[in-house]
Amino acid sequence: MAYRITDKCISCGTCEMECPVGAISQGDERYVIDPEKCIECGACQSVCPVGAPEQE
């Protein structure tokens, strides 16, 4: 299942730079992951300082 970014997100942008397929972008309130592009690699989760990305 694709990852999603929870409201723990502090909008640091680290996850966006780490995503190998460009599935992460800045949303209105926090970064968001496009579930159609997400390949479930977990790269975003491994670099997030607050653990905001979680697998659905």
For each residue, the residues with C-beta under 8 A, 3 or more apart:
1: 40 55 56
2: 33 35 38 40 55 56
3: 33 38 40 42 44 45 53 54 55 56
4: 32 33 35 53 54 55 56
5: 9 15 24 30 31 32 33 44 52 53 54
6: 9 52 53 54
7: 29 30 52
8: 50 51 52
9: 5 6 30 31 50 52
10: 49 50 52
11: 26 30 31
12: 49
13: 16 17 26 31
14: 17 18 47 48 49
15: 5 18 19 24 31 43 44 47 48 52 53
16: 13 19 24 25 26 31
17: 13 14
18: 14 15 43 44 46 47
19: 15 16 22 23 24 33 43 44
20: 39 41 43
21: 37 38 39
22: 19 37
23: 19 33 34 37 38 39
24: 5 15 16 19 31 32 33 34 44
25: 16 31 32 34
26: 11 13 16 31 32
27: 30 31 32
28:
29: 7
30: 5 7 9 11 27 52
31: 5 9 11 13 15 16 24 25 26 27 52
32: 4 5 24 25 26 27
33: 2 3 4 5 19 23 24 37 38 44 53
34: 23 24 25 37 38
35: 2 4 38 56
36:
37: 21 22 23 33 34
38: 2 3 21 23 33 34 35
39: 20 21 23
40: 1 2 3 55
41: 20
42: 3 45 46 55
43: 15 18 19 20 46 47
44: 3 5 15 18 19 24 33 47 48 53
45: 3 42 48 51 53 54 55
46: 18 42 43
47: 14 15 18 43 44
48: 14 15 44 45 51 52 53
49: 10 12 14
50: 8 9 10
51: 8 45 48 54
52: 5 6 7 8 9 10 15 30 31 48
53: 3 4 5 6 15 33 44 45 48
54: 3 4 5 6 45 51
55: 1 2 3 4 40 42 45
56: 1 2 3 4 35
